[in-house]
Structures are given as C-alpha cells and as structure tokens.
Amino acid sequence: VQLVESGGGLVQPGGSLRLSCVASGFTFSSYPMRWYRQAPGKERSLVAGITSAGGSTNYADSVKGRFTISRDNAKNTVYLQMNSLKPEDTAVYYCKGIGVPYWGQGTQVTVSS
C-alpha cells in the first residue's frame, strides 16, 4: 500500500492550495477516504472525509466553507482544495483510507506572510 501526498507549500494568508493524494496497493474505489492534519506540538486531527463513490462529504468545523474534498476513482486520487487559508491551517497534511492501516509521508502546508 502506498499513499503519496503532494501539493503543499508556502502560501500567504487568504491564498489557496490544492493537495493531491495518489493511492496504490488497495482497491481505492471501495474505500472512504479522509484528510488529516498535524500541527507542531498537536495531535493529528480529521480535516475532511469523503465516501467511496464521492457522494457524501464531511468537514471539521474549522474548515467548513473553505476546504473541499473530492476524488477521482479512475485516477486513484483524492484531493483537498483549500481556499482562504489561515495561519492556523499550517500543518502536515495526510490522507488515509478508512480501514486501511497505512499513512503516507504527508505534505507540509505553511500559511504565513
């Protein structure tokens, strides 16, 4: 199993980033997927989730209205569109399949002026 996150970087407050996570080694289209994040000195927390077919999504209150999770099962990829970024969004972002006991290496998002 591999989960490879990408798309992170340094962005100014109010800016946008689109994260991608390419999955392999399991039947991607059968699994709900989630994005998590971990800020320095804090526990990893759930950011957003999406069902296996992409028909339903859920978000942490802190990102509702700013972040959008989506997926392309033909490409084994889950995305996180992040708009109106705030300094408190700074963290390493990870994707994970529900029931899949593996994590990727994560991608760093830094929001700073």
C-alpha positions as CSV (number, residue, x, y, z in Angstrom):
1,V,0.0,0.0,0.0
2,Q,1.2,3.5,-0.9
3,L,-0.3,6.9,-0.2
4,V,1.6,9.8,-1.8
5,E,0.5,13.3,-0.8
6,S,1.7,16.3,-2.8
7,G,0.7,19.9,-3.4
8,G,1.8,21.5,-0.2
9,G,3.9,24.7,0.1
10,L,4.2,28.2,1.5
11,V,1.2,30.4,0.9
12,Q,0.1,33.8,2.2
13,P,-3.0,34.2,4.3
14,G,-6.0,34.2,2.1
15,G,-4.3,32.1,-0.5
16,S,-5.2,28.7,-1.9
17,L,-3.6,25.3,-2.4
18,R,-4.8,22.0,-3.9
19,L,-3.5,18.9,-2.3
20,S,-3.4,15.5,-4.0
21,C,-3.1,12.0,-2.7
22,V,-2.4,9.1,-5.1
23,A,-3.2,5.7,-3.7
24,S,-2.0,2.3,-4.7
25,G,-2.0,-1.3,-3.4
26,F,-5.7,-1.4,-2.5
27,T,-9.0,-1.1,-4.2
28,F,-9.2,2.7,-3.9
29,S,-12.8,3.0,-5.2
30,S,-14.1,0.7,-2.4
31,Y,-12.8,2.9,0.5
32,P,-13.9,6.1,2.0
33,M,-11.0,8.5,2.3
34,R,-10.0,11.2,4.8
35,W,-7.6,14.1,5.0
36,Y,-6.0,14.7,8.4
37,R,-3.5,17.3,9.6
38,Q,-1.0,17.6,12.3
39,A,0.4,20.9,13.5
40,P,3.6,21.2,15.5
41,G,3.0,20.1,19.1
42,K,-0.6,19.0,18.4
43,E,-2.3,15.7,17.8
44,R,-3.3,14.6,14.3
45,S,-6.9,15.7,13.6
46,L,-9.5,15.0,11.0
47,V,-10.0,17.6,8.3
48,A,-12.4,16.1,5.8
49,G,-13.8,12.8,4.6
50,I,-15.5,11.5,1.5
51,T,-17.4,8.3,0.8
52,S,-16.1,5.7,-1.6
53,A,-18.2,6.9,-4.6
54,G,-17.8,10.6,-3.6
55,G,-21.4,11.2,-3.0
56,S,-21.1,12.5,0.6
57,T,-18.5,14.6,2.3
58,N,-17.9,15.9,5.8
59,Y,-15.6,18.6,7.3
60,A,-14.2,19.7,10.5
61,D,-15.9,22.9,11.7
62,S,-12.7,24.8,11.4
63,V,-12.5,24.3,7.6
64,K,-16.2,24.3,6.6
65,G,-16.8,26.6,3.7
66,R,-13.1,27.0,2.9
67,F,-12.0,23.4,2.1
68,T,-13.4,21.0,-0.4
69,I,-12.6,17.3,-0.6
70,S,-13.1,15.4,-3.8
71,R,-11.9,12.2,-5.5
72,D,-11.3,10.7,-8.9
73,N,-11.6,6.9,-8.7
74,A,-10.3,6.5,-12.2
75,K,-7.0,8.1,-11.1
76,N,-6.9,6.6,-7.6
77,T,-6.6,10.1,-6.3
78,V,-8.2,12.2,-3.5
79,Y,-7.9,15.9,-3.5
80,L,-8.3,18.7,-0.9
81,Q,-8.9,22.2,-2.3
82,M,-8.0,24.7,0.4
83,N,-9.2,28.3,0.0
84,S,-9.0,31.4,2.3
85,L,-6.1,29.8,4.1
86,K,-5.2,31.0,7.6
87,P,-2.0,30.7,9.6
88,E,-3.8,28.2,11.9
89,D,-4.1,25.9,8.8
90,T,-0.3,25.4,9.0
91,A,0.3,21.7,9.4
92,V,1.5,18.5,7.7
93,Y,-1.5,17.1,5.8
94,Y,-2.1,13.3,5.4
95,C,-4.6,11.2,3.5
96,K,-5.8,7.9,4.7
97,G,-8.3,5.2,3.7
98,I,-10.8,4.3,6.3
99,G,-9.9,0.7,7.3
100,V,-6.5,0.9,5.5
101,P,-3.8,0.8,8.2
102,Y,-1.2,2.9,6.4
103,W,-0.2,6.5,6.3
104,G,1.6,8.5,3.6
105,Q,4.6,10.8,4.3
106,G,2.4,13.8,4.3
107,T,2.8,17.2,2.7
108,Q,3.7,20.4,4.5
109,V,1.4,23.4,4.3
110,T,2.6,26.7,5.7
111,V,0.4,29.8,5.8
112,S,2.5,32.8,6.6
113,S,3.1,36.4,5.3
